[in-house]
Amino acid sequence: MAAARYRRGVPNSDCDVLVVGAGVSGLTTAICLAEAGLRTVIRTAAPPAQTTSSVAGAIWGPHLVEDSPRATRWRRETLAVLRDLASEPAAGVRIAGGVQADRDGALAAEPEPDWLGDLTMFGGAARCGAEDLPPGFGSGWRYAAPLVHMPAYLEYLRARFGAAGGRVLAGPVRSLPAAAAEHAARAVVNCTGTGARDLAADPAVTPHSGQVVLAANPGITQFFIGLPGAGAELVYLFPHGDTVVLGGTVVGGDWNTDPVPALADRILRDCAAIEPRLARPRVLAHRVGLRPYRPRIRLEAEPAGPAAPSGPAGPPAPVVVHNYGHGGAGVTLSWGCAREAAALAAPAATA
């Protein structure tokens, strides 16, 4: 049994790779590593059900994130995975139809965004007619896309990680190299979202808070996204079976995670104006999450500082891989980014 505590000459090693963070980025990255045969442990200050990911709506589509060739590649890789997961009932993913609209009619004059072109596998997008739009909205797009019920999805990811031999350990991490040394891991992956501002000393990460209201679903089956503008705030409805997620807000630089009653009232009022069945909703919960915005997603490997010595020479310093800064597109980019982060961590873990 003692031999099982050693790996490639590293004493007391209980994993090859340590992943820090148990939101959607941390879980998908850990799955990619564990399913590749690497012993993987997640360390997290909050369980998956209490992460920012659990508050998300969550529909596939870029939001509050960089527009770049690599982000395009990551979202397309993720779209293909979510399409396949829609056939697995336990995953909490379904292909839902709905509308994204604006109030000033500007979308009518704009060409189809390239990300809508990615959805041809679900029938593509069509411009909305007046009959598709609620009062106060001037133009929009109708399309179908993966819609993810985050409580079910996070539990699916956690179970899949466990089935691959992974373990989730509770506890804060104050230093990435020190945490890797504690587990004698050859690599550590930082998936801490807004927590990376302190953990990675990265002031480019800023929170964009999002408040939502969870209500009993009165029979809504299609999503609606109303873009902000002309003095109006972002509004959305994301139905998930018996419940519907109502939003929302995007407040840059706001670290508050306590629901604000006035914002909840505004959300409910705006949603009722779009969908009359929400005029008197049965409210189930109020939630706030902090979107980890960064002008450019940080997905890279860097050498860490020296690890604590073990024996005359001591083990090699662990490699630190960063995978954070996805803004409002954590789910949308999750699998593409996770695969790349895992590919960066794996060589060190198998050296």
TORPA-265924 format. One line per field, with one value per residue (C-alpha): residue number from 1; y, z, x; chain. Coordinates in steps of 0.5 Angstrom, whole numbers, plus 500, padded with zeros to 3 digits. Example, Ala and Ser with C-alpha at 12.3 -4.5 7.8 and 13.67 -1.06 7.14 Angstrom:
2
num = [1 | 2]
north = [491 | 498]
up = [516 | 514]
east = [525 | 527]
chaine = [A | A]
This chain:
351
num = [1 | 2 | 3 | 4 | 5 | 6 | 7 | 8 | 9 | 10 | 11 | 12 | 13 | 14 | 15 | 16 | 17 | 18 | 19 | 20 | 21 | 22 | 23 | 24 | 25 | 26 | 27 | 28 | 29 | 30 | 31 | 32 | 33 | 34 | 35 | 36 | 37 | 38 | 39 | 40 | 41 | 42 | 43 | 44 | 45 | 46 | 47 | 48 | 49 | 50 | 51 | 52 | 53 | 54 | 55 | 56 | 57 | 58 | 59 | 60 | 61 | 62 | 63 | 64 | 65 | 66 | 67 | 68 | 69 | 70 | 71 | 72 | 73 | 74 | 75 | 76 | 77 | 78 | 79 | 80 | 81 | 82 | 83 | 84 | 85 | 86 | 87 | 88 | 89 | 90 | 91 | 92 | 93 | 94 | 95 | 96 | 97 | 98 | 99 | 100 | 101 | 102 | 103 | 104 | 105 | 106 | 107 | 108 | 109 | 110 | 111 | 112 | 113 | 114 | 115 | 116 | 117 | 118 | 119 | 120 | 121 | 122 | 123 | 124 | 125 | 126 | 127 | 128 | 129 | 130 | 131 | 132 | 133 | 134 | 135 | 136 | 137 | 138 | 139 | 140 | 141 | 142 | 143 | 144 | 145 | 146 | 147 | 148 | 149 | 150 | 151 | 152 | 153 | 154 | 155 | 156 | 157 | 158 | 159 | 160 | 161 | 162 | 163 | 164 | 165 | 166 | 167 | 168 | 169 | 170 | 171 | 172 | 173 | 174 | 175 | 176 | 177 | 178 | 179 | 180 | 181 | 182 | 183 | 184 | 185 | 186 | 187 | 188 | 189 | 190 | 191 | 192 | 193 | 194 | 195 | 196 | 197 | 198 | 199 | 200 | 201 | 202 | 203 | 204 | 205 | 206 | 207 | 208 | 209 | 210 | 211 | 212 | 213 | 214 | 215 | 216 | 217 | 218 | 219 | 220 | 221 | 222 | 223 | 224 | 225 | 226 | 227 | 228 | 229 | 230 | 231 | 232 | 233 | 234 | 235 | 236 | 237 | 238 | 239 | 240 | 241 | 242 | 243 | 244 | 245 | 246 | 247 | 248 | 249 | 250 | 251 | 252 | 253 | 254 | 255 | 256 | 257 | 258 | 259 | 260 | 261 | 262 | 263 | 264 | 265 | 266 | 267 | 268 | 269 | 270 | 271 | 272 | 273 | 274 | 275 | 276 | 277 | 278 | 279 | 280 | 281 | 282 | 283 | 284 | 285 | 286 | 287 | 288 | 289 | 290 | 291 | 292 | 293 | 294 | 295 | 296 | 297 | 298 | 299 | 300 | 301 | 302 | 303 | 304 | 305 | 306 | 307 | 308 | 309 | 310 | 311 | 312 | 313 | 314 | 315 | 316 | 317 | 318 | 319 | 320 | 321 | 322 | 323 | 324 | 325 | 326 | 327 | 328 | 329 | 330 | 331 | 332 | 333 | 334 | 335 | 336 | 337 | 338 | 339 | 340 | 341 | 342 | 343 | 344 | 345 | 346 | 347 | 348 | 349 | 350 | 351]
north = [500 | 505 | 505 | 508 | 514 | 515 | 517 | 518 | 519 | 524 | 522 | 523 | 525 | 524 | 527 | 529 | 535 | 540 | 544 | 550 | 552 | 548 | 552 | 550 | 552 | 548 | 542 | 541 | 542 | 537 | 532 | 533 | 531 | 525 | 522 | 522 | 518 | 523 | 523 | 529 | 533 | 539 | 544 | 549 | 554 | 553 | 547 | 547 | 549 | 555 | 558 | 563 | 558 | 556 | 563 | 563 | 562 | 559 | 559 | 558 | 565 | 570 | 575 | 580 | 576 | 578 | 577 | 573 | 567 | 563 | 565 | 563 | 556 | 555 | 557 | 552 | 546 | 547 | 548 | 541 | 538 | 541 | 539 | 531 | 532 | 535 | 527 | 525 | 527 | 527 | 533 | 538 | 541 | 542 | 545 | 551 | 556 | 563 | 571 | 576 | 583 | 590 | 596 | 601 | 597 | 597 | 589 | 590 | 594 | 589 | 583 | 576 | 576 | 570 | 566 | 566 | 562 | 557 | 555 | 552 | 545 | 547 | 551 | 557 | 564 | 568 | 576 | 577 | 579 | 584 | 578 | 575 | 581 | 584 | 591 | 596 | 592 | 594 | 588 | 581 | 574 | 568 | 562 | 555 | 554 | 550 | 552 | 549 | 548 | 549 | 546 | 539 | 541 | 542 | 536 | 532 | 534 | 533 | 526 | 525 | 527 | 522 | 517 | 518 | 517 | 525 | 528 | 534 | 537 | 543 | 548 | 555 | 556 | 562 | 560 | 556 | 553 | 552 | 548 | 544 | 542 | 540 | 535 | 534 | 535 | 537 | 542 | 546 | 549 | 556 | 556 | 561 | 566 | 573 | 570 | 570 | 577 | 576 | 569 | 571 | 578 | 580 | 587 | 586 | 581 | 585 | 583 | 584 | 582 | 579 | 578 | 574 | 571 | 564 | 563 | 558 | 557 | 558 | 554 | 558 | 554 | 559 | 564 | 571 | 576 | 583 | 587 | 593 | 600 | 607 | 607 | 600 | 595 | 587 | 583 | 575 | 569 | 562 | 557 | 550 | 545 | 547 | 554 | 560 | 564 | 572 | 577 | 581 | 586 | 587 | 592 | 592 | 593 | 591 | 585 | 585 | 578 | 580 | 581 | 588 | 588 | 594 | 591 | 584 | 589 | 592 | 585 | 582 | 588 | 588 | 580 | 581 | 587 | 581 | 575 | 577 | 570 | 573 | 578 | 575 | 570 | 565 | 567 | 561 | 565 | 571 | 570 | 574 | 572 | 575 | 574 | 574 | 579 | 580 | 584 | 578 | 571 | 568 | 561 | 560 | 556 | 559 | 557 | 557 | 559 | 553 | 548 | 546 | 542 | 534 | 530 | 533 | 536 | 537 | 536 | 540 | 546 | 545 | 548 | 553 | 554 | 559 | 558 | 564 | 571 | 568 | 574 | 572 | 566 | 561 | 556 | 558 | 557 | 551 | 545 | 549 | 552 | 546 | 542 | 547 | 548 | 540 | 540 | 545 | 541 | 534 | 534 | 537 | 532 | 526 | 528]
up = [500 | 502 | 494 | 492 | 496 | 491 | 484 | 479 | 485 | 489 | 496 | 499 | 493 | 493 | 486 | 479 | 478 | 483 | 480 | 485 | 484 | 483 | 478 | 471 | 469 | 475 | 474 | 466 | 467 | 472 | 468 | 462 | 466 | 470 | 464 | 461 | 467 | 471 | 479 | 480 | 486 | 486 | 492 | 493 | 498 | 496 | 493 | 486 | 488 | 492 | 486 | 481 | 476 | 480 | 479 | 471 | 467 | 463 | 455 | 450 | 447 | 448 | 453 | 457 | 454 | 449 | 441 | 438 | 434 | 440 | 444 | 437 | 437 | 445 | 444 | 438 | 441 | 447 | 443 | 440 | 447 | 449 | 443 | 445 | 453 | 451 | 449 | 457 | 461 | 467 | 464 | 465 | 458 | 453 | 446 | 447 | 442 | 444 | 442 | 443 | 442 | 443 | 444 | 439 | 433 | 432 | 431 | 424 | 421 | 423 | 420 | 423 | 428 | 427 | 433 | 431 | 425 | 429 | 431 | 424 | 427 | 431 | 425 | 425 | 426 | 423 | 424 | 428 | 426 | 430 | 432 | 435 | 440 | 446 | 447 | 447 | 443 | 436 | 433 | 434 | 433 | 434 | 434 | 438 | 443 | 449 | 455 | 461 | 468 | 472 | 479 | 475 | 470 | 476 | 479 | 473 | 472 | 479 | 479 | 472 | 475 | 481 | 476 | 473 | 480 | 482 | 489 | 491 | 498 | 501 | 504 | 501 | 498 | 499 | 495 | 488 | 489 | 496 | 495 | 490 | 494 | 500 | 495 | 492 | 485 | 479 | 476 | 479 | 475 | 477 | 476 | 481 | 477 | 481 | 486 | 481 | 483 | 489 | 488 | 482 | 484 | 477 | 478 | 471 | 473 | 476 | 478 | 474 | 479 | 476 | 480 | 479 | 481 | 481 | 481 | 479 | 472 | 470 | 463 | 460 | 455 | 451 | 453 | 452 | 452 | 452 | 451 | 455 | 452 | 451 | 459 | 460 | 463 | 461 | 462 | 461 | 462 | 462 | 463 | 466 | 467 | 474 | 475 | 471 | 472 | 471 | 471 | 471 | 472 | 470 | 475 | 474 | 480 | 485 | 490 | 493 | 493 | 497 | 493 | 493 | 494 | 489 | 484 | 485 | 484 | 478 | 475 | 477 | 474 | 467 | 466 | 468 | 462 | 457 | 460 | 463 | 466 | 471 | 474 | 480 | 480 | 486 | 488 | 490 | 491 | 490 | 488 | 486 | 482 | 480 | 473 | 473 | 467 | 464 | 457 | 455 | 458 | 462 | 459 | 460 | 463 | 468 | 472 | 479 | 485 | 488 | 492 | 499 | 499 | 500 | 501 | 499 | 492 | 493 | 488 | 481 | 482 | 480 | 473 | 474 | 469 | 469 | 466 | 468 | 466 | 462 | 464 | 462 | 458 | 463 | 460 | 453 | 453 | 458 | 454 | 449 | 455 | 459 | 454 | 453 | 460 | 461 | 455 | 458 | 465 | 463 | 461 | 467 | 471 | 467 | 467]
east = [500 | 506 | 508 | 501 | 504 | 509 | 509 | 515 | 520 | 516 | 514 | 507 | 504 | 497 | 495 | 499 | 495 | 492 | 486 | 484 | 477 | 470 | 466 | 465 | 472 | 475 | 471 | 471 | 479 | 479 | 475 | 480 | 486 | 482 | 479 | 486 | 489 | 492 | 491 | 487 | 485 | 480 | 481 | 476 | 474 | 466 | 463 | 460 | 453 | 456 | 460 | 459 | 457 | 451 | 448 | 449 | 442 | 446 | 446 | 451 | 453 | 459 | 458 | 463 | 469 | 474 | 473 | 478 | 480 | 482 | 475 | 472 | 475 | 474 | 467 | 466 | 469 | 465 | 458 | 460 | 460 | 454 | 450 | 452 | 451 | 444 | 442 | 444 | 438 | 443 | 447 | 442 | 443 | 437 | 437 | 432 | 429 | 428 | 430 | 435 | 432 | 434 | 430 | 432 | 432 | 439 | 440 | 435 | 441 | 447 | 449 | 448 | 454 | 459 | 457 | 450 | 453 | 456 | 448 | 447 | 447 | 440 | 437 | 441 | 438 | 433 | 431 | 425 | 418 | 414 | 410 | 416 | 418 | 415 | 412 | 418 | 423 | 425 | 429 | 432 | 434 | 431 | 435 | 436 | 442 | 444 | 441 | 444 | 441 | 447 | 445 | 444 | 450 | 455 | 453 | 453 | 461 | 462 | 460 | 463 | 470 | 469 | 467 | 474 | 478 | 478 | 477 | 474 | 477 | 475 | 479 | 482 | 488 | 493 | 499 | 499 | 506 | 505 | 498 | 502 | 507 | 502 | 500 | 506 | 503 | 507 | 502 | 497 | 491 | 488 | 481 | 479 | 475 | 475 | 479 | 485 | 485 | 489 | 491 | 495 | 496 | 492 | 489 | 486 | 481 | 475 | 468 | 462 | 456 | 450 | 443 | 438 | 431 | 429 | 422 | 417 | 416 | 409 | 410 | 415 | 419 | 423 | 428 | 429 | 434 | 433 | 440 | 441 | 440 | 436 | 436 | 434 | 438 | 439 | 433 | 433 | 428 | 432 | 427 | 429 | 423 | 419 | 424 | 426 | 432 | 430 | 435 | 439 | 445 | 452 | 455 | 463 | 467 | 462 | 464 | 457 | 454 | 448 | 442 | 439 | 432 | 431 | 435 | 430 | 424 | 427 | 428 | 421 | 418 | 422 | 421 | 413 | 413 | 416 | 412 | 405 | 405 | 411 | 406 | 406 | 411 | 412 | 420 | 424 | 431 | 435 | 442 | 448 | 454 | 461 | 463 | 470 | 472 | 479 | 480 | 484 | 483 | 489 | 490 | 497 | 503 | 508 | 514 | 512 | 517 | 521 | 517 | 519 | 525 | 524 | 531 | 537 | 535 | 528 | 522 | 522 | 518 | 511 | 508 | 502 | 497 | 492 | 485 | 481 | 478 | 472 | 467 | 460 | 462 | 465 | 460 | 460 | 468 | 469 | 471 | 475 | 479 | 479 | 482 | 488 | 489 | 489 | 494 | 499 | 499 | 499 | 507 | 509 | 505 | 507 | 515]
chaine = [A | A | A | A | A | A | A | A | A | A | A | A | A | A | A | A | A | A | A | A | A | A | A | A | A | A | A | A | A | A | A | A | A | A | A | A | A | A | A | A | A | A | A | A | A | A | A | A | A | A | A | A | A | A | A | A | A | A | A | A | A | A | A | A | A | A | A | A | A | A | A | A | A | A | A | A | A | A | A | A | A | A | A | A | A | A | A | A | A | A | A | A | A | A | A | A | A | A | A | A | A | A | A | A | A | A | A | A | A | A | A | A | A | A | A | A | A | A | A | A | A | A | A | A | A | A | A | A | A | A | A | A | A | A | A | A | A | A | A | A | A | A | A | A | A | A | A | A | A | A | A | A | A | A | A | A | A | A | A | A | A | A | A | A | A | A | A | A | A | A | A | A | A | A | A | A | A | A | A | A | A | A | A | A | A | A | A | A | A | A | A | A | A | A | A | A | A | A | A | A | A | A | A | A | A | A | A | A | A | A | A | A | A | A | A | A | A | A | A | A | A | A | A | A | A | A | A | A | A | A | A | A | A | A | A | A | A | A | A | A | A | A | A | A | A | A | A | A | A | A | A | A | A | A | A | A | A | A | A | A | A | A | A | A | A | A | A | A | A | A | A | A | A | A | A | A | A | A | A | A | A | A | A | A | A | A | A | A | A | A | A | A | A | A | A | A | A | A | A | A | A | A | A | A | A | A | A | A | A | A | A | A | A | A | A | A | A | A | A | A | A | A | A | A | A | A | A | A | A | A | A | A | A | A | A | A | A | A | A | A | A | A | A | A | A | A | A | A | A | A | A]
